[in-house]
């Protein structure tokens, strides 16, 4: 059973930056993992922000391309999301997600929530204008 714990959220002014972290534990040895960041604003559905496959290939939602960067540190079992030039529309609860896959080159660009198996509790990002 994989556990995911997010951190790094906060309240910032528009134009600012944040780096979110997601610490993973309980990984099953012998498996690779796809990882992703999602966000959910009040009254809206949860939406994908970015994904990364075991070989560190990344995909991004069009709305965040160029401002968000997903990365990971395998030695620390930690996933990151660098967010620059924050906008009020980025205000949301940010979640990390994971799913085990068989191959390092597996495609992980699933932007639907039901594909992902493990979820963290989220970290709040609030952006004021």
C-alpha positions as CSV (number, residue, x, y, z in Angstrom):
1,X,0.0,0.0,0.0
2,X,1.5,3.3,-1.1
3,X,1.0,6.4,1.2
4,X,1.3,9.9,-0.2
5,X,1.8,13.0,1.9
6,X,1.7,16.5,0.3
7,X,3.3,19.6,1.7
8,X,4.4,23.1,0.6
9,X,1.1,24.8,0.0
10,X,0.3,28.2,1.3
11,X,-1.1,31.7,0.7
12,X,0.7,33.8,-1.8
13,X,0.2,36.9,-3.9
14,X,-0.3,36.7,-7.7
15,X,3.0,36.4,-9.5
16,X,4.6,34.5,-6.7
17,X,6.0,30.9,-6.6
18,X,5.6,27.8,-4.6
19,X,7.1,24.4,-4.6
20,X,4.9,21.5,-3.6
21,X,6.2,18.2,-2.4
22,X,4.7,14.7,-2.2
23,X,6.5,12.2,0.0
24,X,5.8,8.6,-1.0
25,X,6.2,5.5,1.3
26,X,5.2,1.9,1.1
27,X,6.3,1.5,-2.5
28,X,6.4,-2.1,-3.7
29,X,9.8,-3.1,-4.8
30,X,9.9,-4.4,-8.3
31,X,7.3,-2.0,-9.6
32,X,7.6,1.3,-11.4
33,X,5.3,4.2,-10.6
34,X,3.6,6.8,-12.6
35,X,3.1,10.0,-10.5
36,X,0.9,13.0,-11.0
37,X,-0.4,16.3,-9.6
38,X,-4.1,17.1,-9.6
39,X,-6.0,20.1,-8.2
40,X,-9.5,20.8,-7.2
41,X,-11.0,24.3,-6.8
42,X,-14.1,24.9,-4.7
43,X,-17.2,23.8,-6.7
44,X,-15.2,22.3,-9.5
45,X,-14.1,18.8,-10.5
46,X,-10.6,17.5,-9.8
47,X,-8.4,18.2,-12.8
48,X,-5.0,16.9,-13.8
49,X,-2.1,19.4,-13.8
50,X,0.9,17.3,-14.7
51,X,2.2,13.7,-14.9
52,X,5.6,12.0,-14.9
53,X,6.4,8.5,-15.9
54,X,9.1,6.3,-14.4
55,X,11.6,7.5,-17.0
56,X,10.8,11.1,-16.1
57,X,8.8,11.9,-19.2
58,X,6.4,14.7,-18.4
59,X,3.0,15.9,-19.6
60,X,1.1,19.1,-18.7
61,X,-2.4,20.5,-18.8
62,X,-2.6,23.3,-21.4
63,X,-3.7,25.7,-18.7
64,X,-0.4,25.4,-16.8
65,X,2.2,24.7,-19.5
66,X,5.2,26.9,-19.1
67,X,4.4,27.9,-15.5
68,X,4.4,24.5,-13.7
69,X,7.2,22.0,-13.6
70,X,6.8,18.4,-12.3
71,X,9.9,16.5,-11.2
72,X,10.9,13.8,-8.8
73,X,13.8,12.6,-6.7
74,X,13.8,8.8,-6.7
75,X,16.4,8.6,-3.9
76,X,14.1,10.6,-1.6
77,X,10.8,9.0,-2.9
78,X,9.6,12.6,-3.4
79,X,7.6,14.2,-6.2
80,X,7.6,18.0,-6.7
81,X,5.6,20.6,-8.4
82,X,7.2,24.0,-9.0
83,X,4.6,26.6,-9.6
84,X,5.7,30.0,-11.0
85,X,3.8,33.2,-11.8
86,X,0.8,32.1,-9.7
87,X,-2.6,33.3,-10.6
88,X,-5.8,33.6,-8.6
89,X,-7.3,30.8,-10.8
90,X,-4.6,28.5,-9.4
91,X,-6.3,28.6,-6.0
92,X,-7.1,25.0,-5.2
93,X,-6.4,21.9,-3.1
94,X,-3.5,20.2,-4.8
95,X,-3.2,16.4,-4.7
96,X,-0.5,14.0,-5.7
97,X,-1.5,10.6,-7.2
98,X,0.3,7.4,-8.1
99,X,-0.2,4.1,-9.9
100,X,2.2,1.2,-10.3
101,X,3.1,0.1,-13.8
102,X,5.2,-2.7,-15.3
103,X,7.7,-0.9,-17.4
104,X,9.9,2.2,-17.0
105,X,8.7,3.5,-20.4
106,X,5.0,3.1,-19.5
107,X,2.8,5.9,-20.6
108,X,1.4,7.9,-17.6
109,X,-0.4,10.8,-19.3
110,X,-3.8,9.8,-18.0
111,X,-5.6,12.9,-17.1
112,X,-8.7,11.1,-15.7
113,X,-8.9,10.6,-11.9
114,X,-10.2,7.0,-12.2
115,X,-6.9,5.8,-13.7
116,X,-4.9,6.7,-10.6
117,X,-4.9,4.3,-7.6
118,X,-3.2,6.1,-4.7
119,X,-4.0,9.6,-3.5
120,X,-2.7,12.0,-0.9
121,X,-4.8,14.2,1.3
122,X,-3.9,17.4,-0.5
123,X,-2.2,20.7,0.2
124,X,-4.0,24.0,-0.1
125,X,-2.7,26.8,-2.4
126,X,-4.4,30.1,-2.2
127,X,-3.5,33.0,-4.5
128,X,-4.6,36.5,-3.9
129,X,-4.7,39.3,-6.5
